[in-house]
Amino acid sequence: KLYNYPDALTDYTTAITQSPYFAEAYFNRGLTYIALSDTSNACLDFSKAGELGIKDVYGVIRKYCKK
């Protein structure tokens, strides 16, 4: 909401470091990477979020992660 993407990346990365199975943190960090036009890292995080159980992420992957 504040569009402070660098701080958001730091916060999500800290959350993931402390809880490596925190699927929502991967998903939200992926969205933050999208906002920063870093599709490569976003797609890695979206993939991890999917592996950890977020089913809705696959629509986002189809939209942004074309290979």
N, C-alpha and C positions, 0 to 999 in steps of 0.2 A: 504494500500500500504506500510505503514511503519512497519506493523506487531506489533504495539504497542497496543495490545489488552486490557490491563488494562485501559489505557487512553481512548480507544474507548468506553469501557463499561461505564466509567464515563461520557463521553460526551453524549452518547445515553440516559443514565439514566437521565441526566440533561434535555435533550430535552423532554423526556417523562414527566418528572415532570412539566415542563413549559407548555407543550402542550400534554395532555393525549390522544388526538385523532390523534396523529401524527403517522400514520400507518407505514410509511417508517422507522421511528426510531425503532419501535418494530421489524420490519423485519431485519434491519441491526444489531440490538443488538442480535437478534437470530443467525444471521450468525457469529457474534463475539463469542457467546457462543459455537457454533459448532467448531470454530477454537480452542477454549480452552477445547474441549471435555466435555462440560457441556450440554449434550443433554436434560436433564430435563428442565432447564431454557430456553434453545433454543426453545423447543417445546411449552412452555407457551407463549413465545413472538411470535412465528409463528402463534399460534392460535389467539392471540389478533390482529395481523396484518390482518389475514383473516377476523375476525369479523369487522374490520375497513375498509374492502373493497379491500385489495390486493388479487386478485383472483389467481395470479401466485404462491402464497405461498403454495397452496395445493399440488403441486408436490414436494415441499421441505418437507412438512409434511409427505407425503407418503414415502419419502426416509429416513428421520431421526427419525420419531416419531412413531415407531412401538410399539404397546402395546400388 
